């Protein structure tokens, strides 16, 4: 009778191990898809907030270095003179530099002054980045991330 019980016990243990493997095989794909989805959502939020911060930094640079700025490379600018950065290339460079973690060539930056680059005018800095998924488990199309900051030129 004891030999019969020990054989049944061994069969039962083997059956439990097989059951655990089957349960893991059913649950693991769902678990990993959810896990990778959370990672991708975190990456997306990181890039979105980084782009927002970069546009704020670019707009801040633009308002501090407006048309009346004393930081021109040709010397101090007289009031109501031509801007030290008429095409906005310095603003674009500062915005791209502030977008850490994103390749500078992947960020499109557009600064706009309304109506001009003088004191009291508004400057708007817009940045665009195309986000692509790192983990191609669920093929997602590229997502365009946009951020914009508008401030008043005070210098």
NORRA-V384465 format. One record per residue. N is the residue number from 0. RES is the residue in one small letter. OMEGA is omega in radians with two decimals (none if undefined). BURIAL is + if it has 9 or more other C-alpha atoms within 8 Angstrom, else -. D_LAST is the distance of its C-alpha to the last C-alpha in Angstrom with 2 decimals. Layout:
n->N res->RES omega->OMEGA burial->BURIAL d_last->D_LAST
n->N res->RES omega->OMEGA burial->BURIAL d_last->D_LAST
This chain:
n->0 res->x omega->3.12 burial->- d_last->97.04
n->1 res->x omega->3.10 burial->- d_last->94.48
n->2 res->x omega->3.12 burial->- d_last->94.21
n->3 res->x omega->3.12 burial->- d_last->93.42
n->4 res->x omega->-3.13 burial->- d_last->90.64
n->5 res->x omega->3.08 burial->- d_last->89.06
n->6 res->x omega->3.12 burial->- d_last->88.98
n->7 res->x omega->3.11 burial->- d_last->87.39
n->8 res->x omega->3.12 burial->- d_last->84.80
n->9 res->x omega->3.12 burial->- d_last->83.85
n->10 res->x omega->-3.13 burial->- d_last->83.51
n->11 res->x omega->3.11 burial->- d_last->81.36
n->12 res->x omega->3.10 burial->- d_last->78.93
n->13 res->x omega->3.11 burial->- d_last->78.60
n->14 res->x omega->3.11 burial->- d_last->77.92
n->15 res->x omega->3.11 burial->- d_last->75.09
n->16 res->x omega->3.11 burial->- d_last->73.42
n->17 res->x omega->3.11 burial->- d_last->73.61
n->18 res->x omega->3.14 burial->- d_last->72.20
n->19 res->x omega->3.14 burial->- d_last->69.14
n->20 res->x omega->3.13 burial->- d_last->68.46
n->21 res->x omega->3.11 burial->- d_last->68.73
n->22 res->x omega->3.11 burial->- d_last->66.39
n->23 res->x omega->3.14 burial->- d_last->63.83
n->24 res->x omega->3.12 burial->- d_last->64.12
n->25 res->x omega->-3.04 burial->- d_last->63.45
n->26 res->x omega->-3.04 burial->- d_last->60.51
n->27 res->x omega->-3.14 burial->- d_last->58.73
n->28 res->x omega->3.12 burial->- d_last->57.27
n->29 res->x omega->3.13 burial->- d_last->55.77
n->30 res->x omega->-3.09 burial->- d_last->54.40
n->31 res->x omega->3.07 burial->- d_last->52.77
n->32 res->x omega->3.10 burial->+ d_last->51.26
n->33 res->x omega->3.13 burial->- d_last->49.70
n->34 res->x omega->3.14 burial->- d_last->48.53
n->35 res->x omega->3.05 burial->+ d_last->46.95
n->36 res->x omega->3.10 burial->- d_last->45.40
n->37 res->x omega->3.11 burial->- d_last->43.70
n->38 res->x omega->3.14 burial->- d_last->42.45
n->39 res->x omega->3.09 burial->+ d_last->41.06
n->40 res->x omega->3.09 burial->- d_last->39.40
n->41 res->x omega->3.10 burial->- d_last->37.75
n->42 res->x omega->3.13 burial->- d_last->36.54
n->43 res->x omega->3.13 burial->+ d_last->35.16
n->44 res->x omega->3.10 burial->- d_last->33.25
n->45 res->x omega->-3.14 burial->- d_last->31.90
n->46 res->x omega->3.12 burial->+ d_last->30.58
n->47 res->x omega->-3.14 burial->+ d_last->29.19
n->48 res->x omega->3.08 burial->- d_last->27.27
n->49 res->x omega->3.12 burial->+ d_last->26.14
n->50 res->x omega->3.07 burial->+ d_last->24.75
n->51 res->x omega->3.13 burial->+ d_last->22.97
n->52 res->x omega->-3.14 burial->+ d_last->21.41
n->53 res->x omega->3.12 burial->+ d_last->20.45
n->54 res->x omega->3.07 burial->+ d_last->18.63
n->55 res->x omega->3.12 burial->+ d_last->16.68
n->56 res->x omega->3.10 burial->+ d_last->15.80
n->57 res->x omega->3.11 burial->+ d_last->14.91
n->58 res->x omega->3.10 burial->+ d_last->12.66
n->59 res->x omega->3.09 burial->+ d_last->10.97
n->60 res->x omega->-3.11 burial->+ d_last->10.62
n->61 res->x omega->-3.12 burial->+ d_last->9.30
n->62 res->x omega->3.12 burial->+ d_last->6.45
n->63 res->x omega->-3.11 burial->+ d_last->5.59
n->64 res->x omega->3.13 burial->+ d_last->6.54
n->65 res->x omega->-3.07 burial->+ d_last->5.37
n->66 res->x omega->-3.11 burial->+ d_last->7.09
n->67 res->x omega->-3.08 burial->+ d_last->5.59
n->68 res->x omega->3.09 burial->+ d_last->6.01
n->69 res->x omega->-3.07 burial->- d_last->8.94
n->70 res->x omega->3.14 burial->- d_last->10.85
n->71 res->x omega->-3.14 burial->+ d_last->12.56
n->72 res->x omega->-3.13 burial->- d_last->16.29
n->73 res->x omega->-3.13 burial->- d_last->17.30
n->74 res->x omega->-3.12 burial->- d_last->15.58
n->75 res->x omega->3.11 burial->- d_last->12.54
n->76 res->x omega->3.09 burial->+ d_last->11.08
n->77 res->x omega->3.09 burial->- d_last->11.67
n->78 res->x omega->-3.14 burial->- d_last->9.71
n->79 res->x omega->3.12 burial->- d_last->10.84
n->80 res->x omega->3.12 burial->- d_last->12.19
n->81 res->x omega->-3.11 burial->- d_last->13.17
n->82 res->x omega->3.06 burial->+ d_last->11.08
n->83 res->x omega->-3.11 burial->+ d_last->11.85
n->84 res->x omega->-3.00 burial->- d_last->13.24
n->85 res->x omega->-3.11 burial->- d_last->14.76
n->86 res->x omega->3.11 burial->- d_last->17.40
n->87 res->x omega->-3.10 burial->- d_last->15.57
n->88 res->x omega->3.09 burial->- d_last->18.11
n->89 res->x omega->3.10 burial->- d_last->15.90
n->90 res->x omega->3.11 burial->+ d_last->14.88
n->91 res->x omega->3.14 burial->+ d_last->18.63
n->92 res->x omega->3.14 burial->- d_last->19.65
n->93 res->x omega->3.13 burial->+ d_last->17.55
n->94 res->x omega->3.13 burial->+ d_last->18.89
n->95 res->x omega->3.12 burial->+ d_last->22.39
n->96 res->x omega->-3.14 burial->+ d_last->22.28
n->97 res->x omega->3.14 burial->+ d_last->21.45
n->98 res->x omega->-3.10 burial->+ d_last->24.43
n->99 res->x omega->-3.11 burial->- d_last->27.00
n->100 res->x omega->3.12 burial->- d_last->30.56
n->101 res->x omega->3.11 burial->- d_last->29.90
n->102 res->x omega->-3.10 burial->- d_last->30.58
n->103 res->x omega->-3.12 burial->- d_last->27.45
n->104 res->x omega->-3.11 burial->- d_last->29.51
n->105 res->x omega->-3.11 burial->- d_last->30.47
n->106 res->x omega->3.07 burial->+ d_last->26.99
n->107 res->x omega->-3.08 burial->- d_last->25.74
n->108 res->x omega->3.12 burial->+ d_last->21.96
n->109 res->x omega->3.03 burial->- d_last->20.44
n->110 res->x omega->-3.14 burial->+ d_last->16.71
n->111 res->x omega->3.08 burial->- d_last->16.29
n->112 res->x omega->-3.13 burial->+ d_last->13.53
n->113 res->x omega->-0.07 burial->- d_last->14.76
n->114 res->x omega->3.12 burial->- d_last->15.05
n->115 res->x omega->-3.10 burial->- d_last->12.65
n->116 res->x omega->-3.12 burial->+ d_last->9.52
n->117 res->x omega->-3.14 burial->+ d_last->7.69
n->118 res->x omega->3.14 burial->+ d_last->5.66
n->119 res->x omega->3.09 burial->- d_last->8.38
n->120 res->x omega->3.09 burial->+ d_last->10.03
n->121 res->x omega->3.04 burial->+ d_last->11.57
n->122 res->x omega->3.12 burial->+ d_last->12.01
n->123 res->x omega->3.12 burial->+ d_last->15.44
n->124 res->x omega->-3.12 burial->+ d_last->16.92
n->125 res->x omega->3.12 burial->+ d_last->20.72
n->126 res->x omega->-3.13 burial->+ d_last->23.14
n->127 res->x omega->3.11 burial->+ d_last->26.92
n->128 res->x omega->3.10 burial->+ d_last->29.63
n->129 res->x omega->-3.11 burial->+ d_last->33.39
n->130 res->x omega->3.05 burial->+ d_last->35.16
n->131 res->x omega->-3.10 burial->- d_last->38.77
n->132 res->x omega->3.12 burial->+ d_last->41.33
n->133 res->x omega->-3.08 burial->- d_last->42.39
n->134 res->x omega->-3.03 burial->- d_last->45.78
n->135 res->x omega->3.10 burial->- d_last->47.66
n->136 res->x omega->3.05 burial->- d_last->50.26
n->137 res->x omega->-3.07 burial->- d_last->49.18
n->138 res->x omega->3.10 burial->- d_last->47.80
n->139 res->x omega->3.06 burial->- d_last->44.48
n->140 res->x omega->3.08 burial->- d_last->42.73
n->141 res->x omega->-3.11 burial->- d_last->39.24
n->142 res->x omega->3.11 burial->- d_last->36.61
n->143 res->x omega->3.12 burial->- d_last->33.22
n->144 res->x omega->-3.14 burial->+ d_last->30.47
n->145 res->x omega->3.07 burial->+ d_last->27.22
n->146 res->x omega->-3.11 burial->+ d_last->23.99
n->147 res->x omega->3.07 burial->+ d_last->20.82
n->148 res->x omega->3.11 burial->+ d_last->17.57
n->149 res->x omega->3.12 burial->+ d_last->15.20
n->150 res->x omega->3.14 burial->+ d_last->11.89
n->151 res->x omega->3.14 burial->+ d_last->9.31
n->152 res->x omega->-3.10 burial->+ d_last->5.91
n->153 res->x omega->3.12 burial->- d_last->3.78
n->154 res->x omega->none burial->+ d_last->0.00
